[in-house]
Amino acid sequence: MMKRIVVIPFFIIVLSSTAGVSAQNPFQREWAIGASGGIGFSSVSFSPKVLQNTLIGYNGGITARWITEKNLGLQLEVNLKQQGWTEAIELTKPEVTDPFYTRKATYVDIPLLTHIYFGSDKFRFFVNLGPHIGFFLGESTDENLNGAIVSNRPNAQHTLPIKKKFEWGLGGGPGLEFRSRAGYFLLEGRYYYGLSDFYRTRREDDFSKASNQIISVKITYLIPISSKLSASSGNFTGLLSRVER
């Protein structure tokens, strides 16, 4: 009985001291919201293969990030992005000089990413990984073929419009973050691999695969909003404790 009387207060003291340390150094969940902008280098994975050069397009939008645990968070984005392909063409037709074909498509892109980070209060290294979904808005074509047909390679893609308006895939990449009183500044590289096709890919169709691939670089600016709320909440709690005393 005496042992129980001694042990129970001991555990109460240990738990109280642990709670005190946690209260002094708590993990603070963090909300931040902002905007991003950058460029993407896109191509299309065709089967049968189409020879291509890299197409440069814009991407940018709004970003919301929630740090839920130490070194771990979630990031939601809504972006407007431009992707597609430009073909490497060689023609023997004498009346066509500098032949080219470019198809640009505009999408609303919505990534939901796992945000993993390491570092200090000022500098962090991070990796974002997760699924993307996209909605097709429109497309445009620029060409200089003068009706010529490229021999020994597919040509159906020159006249086929995009058939499937919804796409999805996986994306991710590393980045660096600088954190200051003025906000958070992020530089990030990302690779996106489309897991859906924008053409019909049945046996009787021209292509068995037509999916987007993009390597992008972008800059993001985030404004922390939870730290201000936490500070005001902490001040209010401290004021209440003083009044109670």
Secondary structure, DSSP 8 states (H G I E B T S, - for coil): -HHHHHHHHHHHHHHHHHHHHHHHS----EEEEEEEEEEEEEEEEEES---EE-EEEEEEEEEEEEEEETTEEEEEEEEEEEEEEEE------TT--S-EEEEEEEEEEEEEEEEEEEE-SSEEEEEEEEEEEEEEEEEEEEEE-TT---TTS--GGGT------EEEEEEEEEEEEEEETTEEEEEEEEEEEE-S-SS---TTSS-SEEEEEEEEEEEEEEEE-HHHHHHHHHHHHHHHHHHH-
